[in-house]
Amino acid sequence: VTPDYRYRSPFNQAEGWAQSRVEPFHDVNGAVVGVISHVYDVTARRRVAEATERSESQFRTIIESASDVVLILDASGIARYASPALTPALGWKTADVLGQSPIERIHPEDRGVVEEMFRATLAHAGTTHRVQYRVRHVDGSWRTLVSTARNLLDDPSVTGVVVNSRDVTEWVDLQAR
């Protein structure tokens, strides 16, 4: 089987993709007397693959450019993914949180409400919960975040709890004045 290759139809000049397979043609004595060539039009498959790749690239660019922090946690609360927005928001590098529970960085007075929200989110697939809490910045200061968690553990493309977090520290400080 050959790799996919481009072709142009001699009939209508349409471009497409093909794949071919060549096999020997034997006479009754088993001697090779020719070849049989099979050509398959794989244009539709290639177009679907290219569209999927574009879509995934677009999604990756959007997530990596967003200012909100996105975490994907497993059912035990361990971070499996952290978006690049983590660094400008809280100063932490993604490697600092992957494989760990972010609960240790949450203000001790707020841990209970965050843990309760996580338990409630785990209780039912597809549910979404929201919580406001303080989290430690790498510089030692406390930042106030609003996080929305959605249980997508049953979604095979995610298999985790997706947590979107926004830094609302300045807004909270303005409200307090």
Buried (B, 14 or more C-beta within 10 A) or exposed (E): EEEBEEBEEEEEEEEBBBBBEEEEEEEEEEEEEEEEEEEBEBBEEBEEEEEEEEEEEEEEEEBEEBEBBBBBBEEEBBBBBBBBBBBEBBBBEBEBBEEEBBBEBBBEEBBEEBBEBBEBBBEEEEEBBEBBBBBBBEEEEBBBBBBBBBBBBEEEEBEBBBBBBBBBBEEBEEEEE
